[in-house]
Amino acid sequence: MNYAWLILVLAGLFEMGWPLGFKLSQVTERKVLWIIFAVISMALSGYFLWLAQKQIPIGTAYAVWTGIGAVGTFLIGIFFFKDPTNLLRILSASLIIMGVIGLKFAE
C-alpha cells in the first residue's frame, strides 16, 4: 500500500468522526464539545482526501473514502449505539467493503 492509500484510509477514519460527534452531541451533556469534534473531523477528513487525490483518481478516492466512513459508522452504530442488525444490513455493508477492496485492486 503506498503513501496515498494510507492517507486515504486516514481520511476515511476521520470521515467516521463527524457522524459520531453529531450522535454524541445528542446523547451527552457536552453538545458543543462533540459538535466541535465533528467539525474538526470533517476538516481533517477533507484535507486528507484532498492529499490522497493527488495520486489516486477522484472517483476511486471518493468511493473508498465514503465506503470507509459509511461502513465504519455502521459498525460504530451497531456496537456502541445498539443500532438494529439483521442479515440484509450486514450483507449490504459487506458489499460496500467488497467494492472498496475491488477499487483498490483495480488501480
N, C-alpha and C positions, 0 to 999 in steps of 0.2 A: 504494500500500500504506500503510495507516495505521499508527500507532504500535503498536497492539495486535498487529497481524500481524508487525511487526518483532520485538516481544518474543517472540511465539510461535515464530518461526524461531530466535531465540536460545535459547529453551528446548529446541527440537529439537536444536540443535547440542550443547548440554550433555548432552542425553539420550544422545548417542553417546559421551560421555566415560566413563560408568561401565562399559559393557562393555569399552571399550578399556583402561581402568585395570585391570579384572579380568584381561584377557588378558595385559597386560604384567606383571602380578604373577606370572603363571605361567611366563613365558618369560625373565624377567630376574632378576638377583640382588636387586634393590630391591623386594621384595614389599610391605613396609609402605608405602613411598612411593607405589606405584601404587594400593594399596588406599585410602590417604588421598585420592589424586587422584580415585578412583572415588566416594568418599563425598561429596567436595566437589562433584563434577559432578552427583551425584544431587540434592543440596540446591539447587544453583543452577538445575537443570532444573525442579525442582518449584516453586521460587519464581517463576521467570519464567512457568511455566504458570499459576500462581495469578494473577499480574498480568494475563496475556492474557485469562483467563476473565472478567475484569471487563467486557470489551466483546465477546468472541467467545463464542457459545453453547458450552456444555460439551462436547457431542458432537462438534462441529466441531473445537474446540480439542484435545480428546484424540486424535481420529483424525489430525489433522495432526501433532501432537506425536509420537505413536508412529510415524507414517509417516516423518517426517524421521529419527527415531532409527533405525528399522529399516533404511531404505534406506542411510542414511549408514554405519551399522555394517556392512551387507552389502558396501558398496564398500570400506571400510577392510579388511575381511577378504580381499577379492579382491586388492587392490593391495599390501597390506603383509604379509599372513599366508598368501598363496598358497592361499586357500580355493578349492574347486572352482568352475569356471564352466562352465555349459552353457546352451543356448538356453532351456530351461524356467525355470531360475533367473533369467536376465536378463529374460525375458518377465514372470515373476511380479513381480519388483521394479518393472518398468515399469508394471504395473497399479497398484501401490501409489502410484507417482508420479502417475499419471493420476487416481487417486482423490483425492489431496491437492489437485491443481490444480482438480479438479471442485468440491471442497468450498469452496475459496477463491472461485471464480467464482459459486457458488450462493448466496453470502452476500448 
